[in-house]
């Protein structure tokens, strides 16, 4: 590994690009250790949730569906239409603030332990690679070898499985967009009936295959905005994966029958060899490429155990913890920001669950003024649109709630039915006694009822002649 010309020169380049700008292919060793086992089980649980998600139902609706073409979103069994955009916007803003504050306090835990890119790359595709091609030394040797039967079947088998897994991932993500029922139709119906869906499936498969077979760790260092922004979100009190240079320096190889006077780092480079992004964690914390995956912690702890030195030379700590030699503790700042995180979670949850299941929009028909009737009343013509955000149909009726003396007459129909996950529209006359109208523009409150129960209401204006 090239020695930096200064303590910060490593920040001038990334490990996956050489001085001529060519791609440096990484061959990380497979990690082994307690943290890797914990990551494995967490990843298995998250993968199970991811693949099962499109098929899980709450009140007959998917747990999550983000149908952008239809502008229809389902979150935890609740339907959100364009009329709910402000709620989704506020929830998204809350989520962004939550991510920033979480990163400030706890570093890039999400990247190393929860991010789908990391989970698929390290727990699925790399494991397939280890199975077909062996660990890092065997992979390097295979890539340098001539094309023979051994290399052909290993490479072909690996990429065939890569394509199959990419196809499964593509179908899963497509199901989150269009819904599992529509996905089943695409799969079971004749291909010519769903050319758009099949094209999307092929494109998704190609994108995922390209990402995990070729682009790999560069997603984190080049494409991911969160990875790019983490440098401005972290500070010296953020909890990150860090090398204890106070204890480890100066570095020196371990030699038998010699009293050790150097630091605890024996310069074995195991932390570098297992890093999936190719960095040397000993160069310093908060490196752009570091995803806090903790592979280097496991590798270093294994070496420390072999040479009878204390563990956690590389560990979760803040820069200030390393510089002062103190252990990480929960400070007032950490408590305050964690409290803000909890408040944001409560606010976001409240926004998502508090909105009404049925929403109505009532507008006066354009170009229409009031009309006088022969029996001393005034009528206005309105258009109504009612959206059902549930999976249950409603027969509905309209009533005037304010002023109390008034009636509604539908135009062209005897009644309205609100379909499940659908919209119904209608036209109606609102009729009020002339004596109840004291101004030319009065407030009119319309109630939407189903089975005698008020399910939503909407306010509009009622026009009348001057008195």
C-alpha positions as CSV (number, residue, x, y, z in Angstrom):
1,X,0.0,0.0,0.0
2,X,1.4,3.4,-0.9
3,X,2.5,5.5,2.1
4,X,0.7,8.9,2.3
5,X,3.0,11.9,1.9
6,X,1.2,13.6,4.7
7,X,-1.3,12.6,7.4
8,X,-4.2,13.9,5.3
9,X,-3.0,13.0,1.7
10,X,-5.2,9.8,1.7
11,X,-8.2,12.1,1.5
12,X,-7.1,13.3,-2.0
13,X,-8.1,10.1,-3.7
14,X,-10.3,7.0,-3.2
15,X,-9.1,3.4,-2.9
16,X,-11.0,2.2,-6.0
17,X,-9.3,4.5,-8.5
18,X,-5.5,4.6,-9.2
19,X,-3.4,7.6,-10.1
20,X,-4.3,7.2,-13.8
21,X,-8.0,7.2,-13.1
22,X,-8.5,3.5,-13.8
23,X,-10.7,1.3,-11.6
24,X,-9.0,-0.7,-8.9
25,X,-10.9,-3.9,-8.4
26,X,-11.2,-4.9,-4.7
27,X,-10.9,-8.4,-3.3
28,X,-12.0,-8.1,0.3
29,X,-11.5,-11.1,2.6
30,X,-14.6,-12.6,4.1
31,X,-14.9,-11.2,7.7
32,X,-15.3,-13.5,10.7
33,X,-16.3,-12.4,14.2
34,X,-19.0,-11.5,16.6
35,X,-20.1,-8.3,14.8
36,X,-20.2,-10.0,11.4
37,X,-22.4,-12.8,12.9
38,X,-24.7,-10.1,14.4
39,X,-24.8,-8.3,11.0
40,X,-25.6,-11.6,9.3
41,X,-28.7,-12.3,11.4
42,X,-29.9,-8.7,11.2
43,X,-29.5,-8.8,7.4
44,X,-31.4,-12.1,7.2
45,X,-34.3,-10.5,9.1
46,X,-34.3,-7.4,6.9
47,X,-34.1,-9.5,3.7
48,X,-37.1,-11.6,4.9
49,X,-39.1,-8.4,5.5
50,X,-38.1,-7.0,2.2
51,X,-39.1,-10.0,0.1
52,X,-42.2,-10.6,2.2
53,X,-43.3,-7.0,2.2
54,X,-45.3,-6.8,-1.1
55,X,-47.3,-9.9,0.0
56,X,-48.1,-8.7,3.5
57,X,-51.5,-7.1,4.0
58,X,-53.1,-4.8,6.6
59,X,-56.8,-4.4,6.3
60,X,-56.6,-6.0,2.8
61,X,-54.0,-3.5,1.6
62,X,-50.2,-3.9,1.1
63,X,-47.9,-2.9,3.9
64,X,-46.0,-0.6,1.4
65,X,-46.7,0.4,-2.2
66,X,-45.3,3.5,-3.9
67,X,-47.2,3.7,-7.2
68,X,-45.7,6.8,-8.7
69,X,-47.5,6.5,-12.1
70,X,-50.9,6.2,-10.5
71,X,-49.9,8.8,-7.8
72,X,-51.1,6.3,-5.2
73,X,-49.1,5.5,-2.1
74,X,-49.9,2.9,0.6
75,X,-48.0,3.0,3.8
76,X,-48.7,0.5,6.6
77,X,-52.1,-0.3,5.0
78,X,-53.1,3.4,4.7
79,X,-53.8,4.9,1.3
80,X,-52.3,8.3,0.4
81,X,-53.5,10.2,-2.6
82,X,-52.2,13.5,-4.1
83,X,-54.5,15.3,-1.8
84,X,-52.4,14.0,1.1
85,X,-49.2,15.3,-0.5
86,X,-48.6,17.8,2.3
87,X,-48.6,15.0,4.9
88,X,-46.1,13.0,2.9
89,X,-44.0,16.1,2.4
90,X,-44.0,16.9,6.1
91,X,-43.2,13.3,6.9
92,X,-40.3,13.3,4.4
93,X,-38.9,16.5,5.9
94,X,-39.2,15.0,9.3
95,X,-37.4,11.9,8.1
96,X,-34.6,13.9,6.6
97,X,-34.1,15.8,9.8
98,X,-34.2,12.5,11.7
99,X,-31.5,11.0,9.5
100,X,-29.2,14.1,9.9
101,X,-29.6,14.1,13.7
102,X,-29.2,10.3,13.9
103,X,-26.0,10.6,11.9
104,X,-24.6,13.4,14.0
105,X,-25.0,11.3,17.1
106,X,-24.6,7.7,16.0
107,X,-22.6,8.0,12.7
108,X,-23.1,5.8,9.7
109,X,-24.7,2.8,11.5
110,X,-27.4,2.7,8.8
111,X,-24.9,2.3,6.0
112,X,-23.1,-0.7,7.5
113,X,-26.0,-2.5,9.1
114,X,-29.3,-1.6,7.4
115,X,-28.7,-0.1,3.9
116,X,-30.1,-2.5,1.2
117,X,-27.0,-1.8,-0.9
118,X,-24.7,-3.1,1.9
119,X,-26.9,-6.0,2.8
120,X,-27.3,-7.3,-0.7
121,X,-23.6,-6.7,-1.6
122,X,-22.0,-8.2,1.5
123,X,-24.5,-10.7,2.7
124,X,-25.8,-12.0,-0.7
125,X,-23.6,-11.3,-3.7
126,X,-20.2,-11.5,-2.0
127,X,-21.2,-14.8,-0.3
128,X,-22.2,-16.2,-3.7
129,X,-18.8,-15.0,-5.0
130,X,-17.0,-16.7,-2.0
131,X,-18.9,-19.9,-2.8
132,X,-17.9,-20.1,-6.4
133,X,-14.5,-18.4,-6.4
134,X,-13.1,-18.8,-2.8
135,X,-11.8,-16.1,-0.6
136,X,-9.7,-13.1,-1.7
137,X,-6.5,-14.9,-2.7
138,X,-8.3,-17.5,-4.7
139,X,-10.4,-14.8,-6.5
140,X,-7.2,-12.9,-7.4
141,X,-5.6,-16.1,-8.7
142,X,-8.7,-17.0,-10.7
143,X,-8.9,-13.6,-12.4
144,X,-5.2,-13.9,-13.4
145,X,-5.6,-17.5,-14.7
146,X,-6.1,-18.4,-18.3
147,X,-9.6,-19.4,-19.4
148,X,-10.0,-23.1,-18.8
149,X,-12.9,-25.3,-17.7
150,X,-12.3,-24.4,-14.0
151,X,-12.5,-20.7,-14.6
152,X,-15.3,-20.9,-17.1
153,X,-17.7,-22.9,-14.9
154,X,-17.0,-20.8,-11.8
155,X,-17.4,-17.5,-13.6
156,X,-20.5,-18.6,-15.5
157,X,-22.1,-20.1,-12.4
158,X,-21.5,-17.0,-10.4
159,X,-22.9,-14.6,-12.9
160,X,-25.9,-16.9,-13.6
161,X,-26.8,-16.8,-9.9
162,X,-26.2,-13.1,-9.9
163,X,-28.7,-12.6,-12.7
164,X,-31.2,-14.9,-11.0
165,X,-30.9,-12.9,-7.7
166,X,-31.1,-9.6,-9.6
167,X,-34.3,-10.9,-11.3
168,X,-35.8,-11.7,-7.9
169,X,-34.8,-8.3,-6.5
170,X,-36.2,-6.6,-9.6
171,X,-39.6,-8.4,-9.2
172,X,-39.7,-7.5,-5.5
173,X,-39.0,-3.8,-6.1
174,X,-41.5,-3.7,-9.0
175,X,-44.1,-5.2,-6.6
176,X,-43.5,-2.3,-4.2
177,X,-44.3,0.1,-7.1
178,X,-47.3,-1.6,-8.9
179,X,-48.5,-4.0,-6.2
180,X,-48.1,-7.8,-5.9
181,X,-51.5,-8.5,-7.6
182,X,-50.4,-6.6,-10.7
183,X,-47.0,-8.3,-10.7
184,X,-48.7,-11.7,-10.6
185,X,-50.8,-10.6,-13.7
186,X,-47.6,-9.6,-15.5
187,X,-46.1,-13.0,-14.8
188,X,-49.2,-15.2,-15.5
189,X,-50.8,-13.3,-18.4
190,X,-49.6,-13.5,-22.0
191,X,-46.5,-11.4,-22.5
192,X,-48.1,-9.1,-25.1
193,X,-50.6,-7.9,-22.6
194,X,-48.0,-6.4,-20.3
195,X,-45.1,-5.2,-22.5
196,X,-44.5,-2.2,-20.3
197,X,-44.3,-4.3,-17.1
198,X,-42.0,-6.9,-18.7
199,X,-39.8,-4.1,-20.0
200,X,-39.6,-2.6,-16.5
201,X,-38.8,-6.0,-15.1
202,X,-35.9,-6.5,-17.6
203,X,-34.6,-3.0,-17.0
204,X,-34.7,-3.4,-13.2
205,X,-32.9,-6.8,-13.5
206,X,-30.2,-5.2,-15.6
207,X,-29.7,-2.3,-13.3
208,X,-29.4,-4.5,-10.2
209,X,-27.0,-6.9,-11.9
210,X,-24.8,-4.0,-13.1
211,X,-24.7,-2.6,-9.6
212,X,-23.8,-5.7,-7.7
213,X,-21.7,-7.4,-10.4
214,X,-19.7,-4.3,-11.5
215,X,-20.4,-1.0,-9.8
216,X,-20.4,-2.4,-6.3
217,X,-18.8,-0.3,-3.5
218,X,-18.7,2.7,-5.9
219,X,-22.4,3.1,-5.2
220,X,-21.4,4.2,-1.6
221,X,-18.4,6.4,-2.6
222,X,-19.7,8.0,-5.8
223,X,-23.4,7.6,-6.3
224,X,-25.0,7.7,-2.8
225,X,-25.8,11.2,-1.6
226,X,-25.9,10.2,2.0
227,X,-22.3,8.9,1.8
228,X,-21.3,12.1,0.2
229,X,-23.0,14.3,2.8
230,X,-21.8,12.3,5.9
231,X,-18.6,14.4,6.0
232,X,-20.6,17.5,6.9
233,X,-23.0,15.7,9.2
234,X,-20.4,14.0,11.4
235,X,-18.4,15.9,14.0
236,X,-15.7,14.8,16.5
237,X,-18.3,13.7,19.0
238,X,-20.1,11.4,16.5
239,X,-19.9,7.6,17.2
240,X,-17.9,6.0,14.4
241,X,-15.7,3.1,13.7
242,X,-12.2,4.4,14.7
243,X,-8.7,3.2,15.2
244,X,-7.2,4.0,18.6
245,X,-3.9,5.6,17.4
246,X,-3.0,6.5,21.0
247,X,-2.7,2.9,21.8
248,X,-1.7,1.5,18.5
249,X,1.1,3.8,17.4
250,X,4.0,3.5,16.6
251,X,3.2,0.3,14.6
252,X,5.6,-2.6,14.6
253,X,5.5,-6.2,13.4
254,X,5.3,-8.8,16.1
255,X,8.6,-10.6,16.6
256,X,9.3,-13.6,18.8
257,X,11.5,-13.4,21.9
258,X,11.6,-9.6,21.7
259,X,10.2,-7.2,24.3
260,X,7.6,-5.1,22.6
261,X,8.1,-1.3,23.1
262,X,5.9,-0.1,20.2
263,X,2.2,0.3,20.1
264,X,-0.4,-2.5,19.9
265,X,-0.8,-2.3,16.1
266,X,1.3,-5.1,14.6
267,X,0.8,-3.7,11.1
268,X,-0.8,-6.9,9.8
269,X,-3.1,-5.1,7.4
270,X,-6.0,-7.4,8.2
271,X,-8.2,-4.4,8.7
272,X,-7.4,-3.3,5.2
273,X,-7.8,-6.7,3.6
274,X,-11.4,-7.2,4.9
275,X,-12.6,-3.6,4.1
276,X,-15.3,-3.8,1.4
277,X,-14.4,-0.3,0.2
278,X,-10.6,-0.7,0.3
279,X,-9.7,1.9,2.9
280,X,-7.1,1.8,5.8
281,X,-9.1,2.7,8.9
282,X,-5.8,3.6,10.6
283,X,-5.5,6.7,8.4
284,X,-8.2,8.3,10.4
285,X,-11.9,8.3,11.2
286,X,-14.6,9.8,9.1
287,X,-13.2,8.7,5.7
288,X,-15.6,9.2,2.8
289,X,-15.5,5.5,1.8
290,X,-16.1,4.1,5.4
291,X,-19.6,2.7,5.8
292,X,-19.0,1.6,9.5
293,X,-19.6,-2.0,8.6
294,X,-17.3,-3.1,11.5
295,X,-15.5,-5.8,9.4
296,X,-12.2,-4.2,10.5
297,X,-13.2,-4.4,14.2
298,X,-13.7,-8.2,13.8
299,X,-10.5,-8.7,11.9
300,X,-8.4,-6.6,14.4
301,X,-10.0,-8.3,17.4
302,X,-9.1,-11.7,16.0
303,X,-5.5,-10.7,15.6
304,X,-5.4,-9.2,19.0
305,X,-6.6,-12.5,20.5
306,X,-3.9,-14.4,18.6
307,X,-1.1,-12.2,19.9
308,X,-2.4,-11.9,23.4
309,X,-3.1,-8.1,23.3
310,X,-6.3,-6.4,24.5
311,X,-9.2,-6.2,22.0
312,X,-10.9,-3.1,20.6
313,X,-7.9,-1.4,19.1
314,X,-10.4,-0.6,16.4
315,X,-13.8,0.1,17.9
316,X,-16.9,2.3,18.0
317,X,-15.8,5.6,19.4
318,X,-15.8,9.3,18.7
319,X,-12.7,11.2,17.6
320,X,-12.6,13.0,20.9
321,X,-12.8,9.7,22.8
322,X,-9.7,8.5,21.0
323,X,-7.9,11.8,21.4
324,X,-8.5,12.1,25.1
325,X,-8.4,8.4,25.9
326,X,-11.8,8.4,27.5
327,X,-14.6,5.9,27.0
328,X,-17.7,6.7,25.1
329,X,-20.4,8.0,27.4
330,X,-23.9,9.4,26.9
331,X,-23.4,13.1,27.1
332,X,-26.1,15.8,27.6
333,X,-25.8,16.6,23.8
334,X,-26.4,13.0,23.0
335,X,-29.5,12.9,25.3
336,X,-30.8,16.1,23.9
337,X,-30.5,15.0,20.2
338,X,-31.9,11.6,21.0
339,X,-34.9,13.3,22.6
340,X,-35.4,15.3,19.5
341,X,-35.2,12.1,17.5
342,X,-38.0,10.6,19.6
343,X,-40.1,13.7,19.2
344,X,-39.6,13.6,15.4
345,X,-40.6,9.9,15.3
346,X,-43.8,10.7,17.3
347,X,-44.6,13.6,14.9
348,X,-44.0,11.6,11.8
349,X,-46.1,8.7,13.1
350,X,-48.9,11.1,14.1
351,X,-48.9,12.7,10.6
352,X,-49.2,9.3,9.0
353,X,-52.0,7.9,11.2
354,X,-54.1,11.0,11.9
355,X,-55.4,11.9,8.5
356,X,-59.0,11.0,7.6
357,X,-59.9,7.8,5.6
358,X,-62.3,9.7,3.4
359,X,-61.7,13.2,1.9
360,X,-64.1,15.4,0.0
361,X,-63.7,18.4,-2.2
362,X,-66.7,20.6,-2.9
363,X,-66.5,23.4,-5.5
364,X,-69.1,25.7,-6.9
365,X,-69.8,24.9,-10.5
366,X,-67.9,27.5,-12.6
367,X,-70.0,30.1,-14.3
368,X,-73.1,29.4,-12.2
369,X,-74.7,32.0,-10.0
370,X,-77.4,31.6,-7.4
371,X,-81.0,30.8,-8.4
372,X,-84.2,31.9,-6.8
373,X,-87.1,29.4,-6.4
374,X,-90.8,30.1,-6.3
375,X,-91.1,29.1,-2.7
376,X,-88.6,31.6,-1.3
377,X,-85.3,29.7,-1.3
378,X,-81.9,30.1,-2.9
379,X,-80.0,27.4,-4.7
380,X,-76.3,27.0,-5.7
381,X,-74.9,24.3,-8.0
382,X,-71.8,22.4,-6.8
383,X,-69.4,19.7,-7.9
384,X,-68.2,17.2,-5.3
385,X,-65.4,14.7,-5.5
386,X,-64.9,12.1,-2.7
387,X,-61.8,10.0,-2.3
388,X,-61.9,6.7,-0.4
389,X,-58.5,5.9,1.2
390,X,-59.6,2.5,2.6
391,X,-60.3,-0.9,1.1
392,X,-64.0,-0.8,2.0
393,X,-66.8,0.7,-0.3
394,X,-69.2,3.2,1.2
395,X,-72.8,4.2,0.1
396,X,-72.8,7.9,0.9
397,X,-75.3,10.7,1.3
398,X,-74.8,14.4,1.5
399,X,-76.3,16.7,4.2
400,X,-76.0,20.4,5.0
401,X,-74.5,20.8,8.5
402,X,-74.4,24.6,8.5
403,X,-76.7,26.5,8.2
404,X,-79.1,24.0,9.8
405,X,-82.1,24.7,7.6
406,X,-81.1,23.4,4.1
407,X,-81.3,20.5,1.8
408,X,-79.3,18.9,-1.0
409,X,-80.6,17.5,-4.3
410,X,-78.3,15.3,-6.5
411,X,-78.3,15.9,-10.2
412,X,-78.7,12.9,-12.5
413,X,-78.6,10.2,-9.8
414,X,-80.5,9.0,-6.7
415,X,-77.4,8.3,-4.7
416,X,-73.6,8.0,-4.6
417,X,-71.4,5.0,-3.9
418,X,-67.8,5.5,-2.9
419,X,-65.8,2.5,-4.2
420,X,-62.9,0.9,-2.3
421,X,-59.6,2.7,-3.0
422,X,-61.5,4.9,-5.5
423,X,-63.1,8.2,-6.2
424,X,-66.7,9.2,-6.8
425,X,-67.9,12.5,-8.3
426,X,-71.3,14.1,-8.5
427,X,-73.2,17.3,-9.0
428,X,-75.8,18.7,-6.5
429,X,-78.0,21.7,-5.7
430,X,-77.7,23.1,-2.2
431,X,-80.9,24.9,-1.2
432,X,-81.3,27.4,1.7
433,X,-84.1,29.6,2.9
434,X,-83.6,33.2,1.8
435,X,-84.3,34.3,5.4
436,X,-81.2,32.4,6.6
437,X,-78.9,34.3,4.3
438,X,-77.7,37.6,5.7
439,X,-74.8,38.3,3.4
440,X,-74.1,37.7,-0.3
441,X,-71.5,35.1,0.6
442,X,-72.1,32.7,3.4
443,X,-70.3,29.7,4.8
444,X,-71.7,26.4,3.8
445,X,-70.6,23.2,5.6
446,X,-71.4,19.9,3.8
447,X,-71.3,16.6,5.6
448,X,-70.7,13.2,3.9
449,X,-72.5,10.4,5.7
450,X,-72.5,6.6,5.4
451,X,-74.9,4.5,7.3
452,X,-76.0,7.5,9.3
453,X,-72.4,8.2,10.4
454,X,-70.5,11.4,9.5
455,X,-67.3,10.2,7.7
456,X,-66.0,13.6,6.5
457,X,-67.0,17.2,5.9
458,X,-66.0,20.1,3.7
459,X,-66.6,23.9,3.8
460,X,-67.5,26.0,0.8
461,X,-69.2,29.3,0.0
462,X,-72.9,29.9,-0.7
463,X,-73.9,32.9,-2.9
464,X,-77.1,34.9,-2.4
465,X,-78.6,38.1,-3.7
466,X,-78.1,41.3,-1.7
467,X,-80.8,42.0,0.8
